[in-house]
């Protein structure tokens, strides 16, 4: 998270990237959050991070389920609606919404049913997702209106 430049980021990034799934399984989701935050700040490797996070969470290639799997920080095949919202998962999703091209995240959120979104946004750990969504400079006005 506090890496000063792209060169330093790339050094540690290569090591961590391949282990996203292991980090999630062991509960070290704060490491992923730090990588995502650094990526937003340095504006680098965002597409790679999103694809690898989707792979670690067992999402399809379109990342249709990325928002819910990220919020719950649970692979798609083990996901169920009763799982609590994961704090790091919510924070990661908020950072993903600040990516230069967050369209896959936006689509994933917009494809959720209204009652599911209501439940997420009314939870203290999920309420900030909507704030980030509407305040993001990289999300278009039509998407904001659709939410």
ABEGO torsion letter per residue (X at the ends): XABABAAAAAAAAAAAAAAAAAAAAAGBAAAAAAAAAAAAAAGBGAAAAAAAAAAAAGBBAAGAAAAAAAAAGBBAAABBAABBBBAAAAAAAAAAAABABAAAAAAAAAABBAAAAAAAAABAAAAAAAAAAAABAABBAAAAAAX
